[in-house]
Amino acid sequence: MYISEVMTTAPADERGALETKVYQELERLGIKYERVDNDSVEAMEECIEISNKLGAEIRKTIICCNRQKTDFYLVVLPANKRFDSKLFAAMMRTARVSFASAEDMEALIGLTPGEASVMGILNDTEGKIQVVIDKAVADAEWFACNPGANTTHIRFKTKQLLNTFLPAENHKAEIIML
């Protein structure tokens, strides 16, 4: 798998709308980041080499919703942690949750399954998604994810995600032990 050297600046070439917006927002907020470009990845197992290169685990992101599709959740987990929908539903005090459809993901965060990233909240201007982060992720020094395309991955301090990035986008993470 191709993985570039680690870079600390935004790409000079044309990128997708969300990825471009991510770099602009990180710069606006003064959040320093490192990034790599890589071959397209579709599964968490493919991200291990990228995690090693960045020195931070790429986090798993799941978009789910209640049966009525009135409550949507962007859930961030350690890469190897299994999502337990029953436990999650109980913790969120809802009867049941299921994975959001590709159409709902596209409408809410502008991403499709396989591209899901907390960075998609930049497209959630109406605040329809509740961000939920596993405590193990919240407690880690570094946070790594894709910036809206599965051909690039970034890392920055988790505290900056929780205390700077999310609040600037009018989102507050609920931290839970999944």
N, C-alpha and C positions, 0 to 999 in steps of 0.2 A: 504494500500500500504506500502511495506517495503521501508524505507529510513534509511540508516545508520547514525551513528553519523558523525559530520563534522570532516574531516581529512585534514591535511596540507602537506601530502607527497604523492608521487606517489604510486599506488597500488603495492604490492609485488607479486601478482599473474599475470599470463599471461593475456594480453589484446590484442585487435586487433592492427593491424599495425599503423593506424592513431592515435588511443588513446595513444599508447606508444610513438609515435613521438611527440604528443602534450606535454606530460609531459617532455620529453627530451628537447624540444624547450623552454618551459617555464622556466625550470631550467637553460638552457644555457643563456637565456636572463635576468635572475635574477628576474623574475616575480613571486611574492608570490601569491599563490592561495589557496582556500579552495575547498574541493570536498566532495560529498556524492555519495554513490552507492545506487541504487534504483531499484525497479521492472521496467521492460521495459515499456516505455510510448510511445504512438503513436500520441497523440493529445495535444495541448497546455493546454486544460482544466485539463489534468492529471498532469500538471507541477505545479499547484498551491501549493500543499503541499511541493514540493521540493523547490519552491521559498521561501516559509515561513521558511523552515529549514535553507536555505542558507542566508536568509536575503537580497535577491536580486531576482528580477524578471527574470525568464528564458525568453530569447528573441526568438522571432519567426524569422526563417530564410527561405527565399524563393529564389529559383533559377529560373530565367526567362531569356528569350532570344527574340531577334527580329525574324521576320518571316523567314529571310534567314539563321538563326542560325550562324550569323557571330559575333554578340555581345551578350555576356552572362553577367548577373548581379547576384550578391549574395546580396540580400536585407535583412537588419536586421531591424526589427520593434518591438515595444512594443507588448507583448503577446496578448493584446486585440484589437489591431488596425487591421482593415480590409485593405487588399491590393487592391488599386484601380489601375488596370492596365492601364486605359486610362490616368489618371493623371500622373502615373509613366512614361508612354511612352512620354507624352508631355514634362515632365521635362528632360527626357533623349534625347529629340529631335530625336525620332525615330517614325516611323509610327504606330507601334503596337508591343506589347509584349505579350508573352504567357508563361505559365509555361514550364520549360525545362522538357524533357522526363526523365524517370528513367535511360535510357541508356546514355543520355548526362550527367546527374549528376554523374553517376558512372565513366564515362570517364574523366570528368573534375576534380571532387573533391573526388572521391572514396567513395561517400555516396549515399544512396538511399532516396527517399521521406520518411519523418518521422525521418530521421537521420540528415537532413541538419543542418549544423553548420558553422559559420565563420571559425572554425578551419580547415575545408576542404581546405582552401587555401594553407595549407602545401603541398597538392597534386597538386596545380596549378603552377607548376614550370615554365610553359611557359607564365604565366601571361595572360591567356585568359579570366579571369573573372574580371569584375569591381566590387569592393565592394562599396555598397551604404548603408549608415546608416541613419536612421531617426534621426532628431535632438533631439527628446526626449530621445532616447537611448544614443546618443553622450553626452548629457548634464548630464546624470545620474552619480552618484559616482561609482556605481558598475555595472559590466557586468557579466551576467551569461548565460551559454549555455552548451551543451553537448560537450565532447571532441572527438567526432567521434563515439560515441555509445550512444544509448538512455537509457542505464542502469547506467549511471554516469553523474553527472552534476558538473560544476566548476564555481567559481566566482573569479573575480579579478578586480582591478581598471580599469574603462573604459579608463582613460588616458593612461594606459599601453597598452591597445588594440590599441588605436589610434596612440600613439607616439613611442611605442617600438615594439610590436608584428607585426602589419601590415607592417611598414617600413622594418623590418628585413626580411620579406617574399616578399619584392619588391611589395607591394600593398599599395595604399593610398586610404583611404576611402573618398568618396564624401558624404558630409553631406547635406541632404535635408529635408525639412518639407513635409512629406507625409500626 
